[in-house]
Amino acid sequence: MNEEIKISDATAALIEQNGGLADSAKASGVYHIQCWDKDGNLKWEAESKNLVLNGGLQDMNSKYFIGSSYTAAWYLGLYGSGASVNPVATDTMATSTFSATGSSISGTTLTIGTVTSGTVTIGQLISGTNVLGGTYITAGSGSSWTVSQSQTVASTTISAATARTWSEVTTYSNATRPTATFVAPTVANPSVATNSASPASFTINGTTTVGGAFLTSVSTKGGVTGVMYSAADFSSPGDRSVVSGDTLTVTYTLSLAG
């Protein structure tokens, strides 16, 4: 999968008026996956350009341009057959959608009114009048839920319109999703951030099919909360089989160019 982000903001016009040169920023990400057998021999490898999801784009803008205090924490995960279900830009970590009228938020408490469609669950990225961008459900049940950002939202229709249709692969012995440990970005154009010095490692403990990888903000193995920044299907020939004793290492490289 391949998506290049092109970000042009209103300041470009101002720069041009002042004799500067208007430009747009471009970002691209690449996943590099290697599979090693129990004896340390390389069985196969794949490199794929990523799809940056809508939630990832929103999170990037929210954290960098309007965020105050933020500590980066990113984790890598695996998903199943990409041949039949490909990630799309509207995917989130959640697995279902909903819409509810007469709903409100006070602080971090979301009170659900009348559910008109779907099911409210943890992990859903919600929207509605005056709901802060990037708000998702972290806990709760029934009509009372906890959300990720404190805010005040008067009674309105609140919904989660997007969800993923593919399943995460958790057939590995790691207790959590491996951390994506990025080194300091390079000072150049493009500026590159990567975890190549310490690739994420998955110790496979069963036979399964792996179709791709994703980057998310929550470490919980099989979890449905947090921001899914990007995802990528494996390059041709696509889906791969792994068996107990294999080790998958995943490197993610993000480039920003002006």
N, C-alpha and C positions, 0 to 999 in steps of 0.2 A: 504494500500500500504506500502511497506517496502523496504527501501534501506539503506544499511550501507556503509558509505564512507570509503574507505581505501586509505590513502595518504602516499606513500613512495617516498622520494625524494633522489636525488643523494648524499646528505650529509650523508646518512646512510652508504654508502661504505667508506667514509672518516672516519667516527666515528669508523667503524669496523677495518680499517687499523691502527687506533691509539689505538687499544686495547679496544675500547668501545663496546657497544652492539647495533647492528642495530635493529630498530623496526619500526613499522608503526603506524600511528595515526588512530583511529577509532572514527567516530562520528555517533550518532544516535539521532533521534528526535521523540517525541511523542506528539500527540494532544489529549487533554482530553476535551470533550464537554458535557455540562449539559444543559438540557432544563427544565425551571421552568414555571409553569402556573401563571396566574394573581394573584393567592392567595399565591404564594411562595412555592407551592408544587413541588417536583421533579417529572417530567413526565418520563424522560429517560436520560440516559447518555451513552457515547461511548468513547472508547479510541483506537487510531489507530497510528501505527508506520508510519512515514512519508516517502515520496519519495522526496529526495533532487534533484532539477532540475539542468540541466547542467549550466544554467545561474547563479544559486545559488553557485555552486561549483566554477565557474569562478570568481564570485564577491568576494567570501571568499578569494581566492588567491590574487586577484588584490588589495583588500583593506588592507589585513594583510601584505603581503610580499613585494609589490611594491608601496603601497599607501603612501601618505605623510600626508595630513590633512584629517581626516575623522570623522564625527559625526554620530553615529549609530542612525537610525530612522526606526522602523519596525511597521507594522500594520497587523492586521488579517482580513481576509475576508472569505466569505462563497460562495460555488458554488452549482449548482443544481444537478440533478440526476446523481449520480456516478454509478448507475446500468447500464446505457447505454453508458456513456462517462467517461472513467477514465483518470486522469492526466498521462502524460508520461514524460520521462526525458527531452525531447526537448521542452516542453511547455514554453512559455513566457507570459508576460502580453498582448502582441499584439494578434490581432485576424485575421491577414492576412499576406501573404508573398509577396515578389517581388524580381526581379533581374533587374539591370539597367547597361548597358555598358556606358563608357565615363563619369563616375561620379567621383567627387572629393570632398575633404573637406579642407577648409581653416579656421582655428580657430574652431569655433563651427558651421560654415555654411556648410551644405551638399548641393552640387549642383548636381542634378540628370540629367543624360544625356538621353539616350534612354531606356525606360522601355520595356524590352523584355518579361516579364511575371509578373502577379500579380498587386498589387496596393500598392503604398507607403502610409503609414499611421503613425500617432503618436503611439509610444509604441514599434515599431519594434526594435529588437536587430539586429544590422547590422554587416556584416563582409566583408572582401575584403583585398587585398594586402596592408599591412601597416596600416590597420584600428585597432585602439586600442581595445583590448578585453573589453567587457562590455559596448561598446558604443551603445546607443539606441536613437531613434528619440523622441524629446520632443515637437516640435512645427513645424509649417510650412504648406506649400501647394504648388501645382504645381511643379516647378523644384527647389525651394529653401526651405530648411528645417533646423532646428536647432537640433544639437546633444548634448549629455550629457557631452562629453569630448572634450577639445580643442586639435587640432592636425592638421598636414598637410599631406594630402594624394593626390598624383598625380592622374591624370585620370586613372581609372581602372574600373573593374566591381565590383559594390557594391550590396549586396543582403541581404535580411532577409529571411532565409530559414526555420524558425520555427515559429509556432504560436499555441495558444491553440484552442481547438475545443469545449470547454465547456463554459457555461455562468455563470457569477457571479450572486449571489442572492443579491438583494438590497432592499428586502422587510423588511426594518427596519427603524425606525425613526431617528437614529443617522445621523448627517449631514455628517460625514465622516466614513471611516473604523476605528474601535477602535484601539487605540495604544497598542502595545505589550510592556509593561513596565517591562523590565528584571532587576532583582536585580544583584548585583555583583556576578560573578561566584564563586563557591566554590573552595578552594585551596586543591585539592585532585586528585586522579586518580580513577575514572573519575572526571573531572571538570564539574559541572552542572550549567547551566544558565536557569532560568525559570521566567515566569510572574505569578506564582501561588499565590503570595502575592496580586496581583491585576489583576485577570483574565479579558480578554477583554469581554465586555458585549454588546450584540445586543438586542435592544428592537423591537421585531417583531410587525409589524403593518398591517399584512395581512395574508392570507392563501397561503402557498407555500410548495414546497418540497426542503429539504436541503440534499445534498449528501456528503458534506465534507467541509474542511477548507483549507486556504492557508495563507502563510506569505509573505508579499511584502514590498517594500521600499517606496511606495507612498500611501498617505492617501485618495486620491480622490475616493469617492464611485462610483463604476462602471467604474473607470478609466482604461486606457490601457497602461500607462507608468510605468517605474520603473522596478526593479528586482523582479522576483518571486523566492523566495529562496526555498520554499518547499510546498508540498500539501499532503493531505491524505484523502482518502475515509473513511466514517464512517465504523466502524467494524460491523459485522453481528448483526442485520438483514439488514444493509445497509441504504438506503434512509429513511428519517424521514419526517413526515408532521409537520408543525408548523402553529399556528393560531395567529391572532391578540391578544395581551395581553401576549403572551409568552415572555420569556427572555432566550436567549442563552448565556452561558458563555463559553469562550474558553481559555484553558491553553495550552501553548506550552513549552515543556522542551527539551533542547538540552544538550547532554552529549558528552564530548570529553575524550577519553581514550588513553593512550600511551602504 
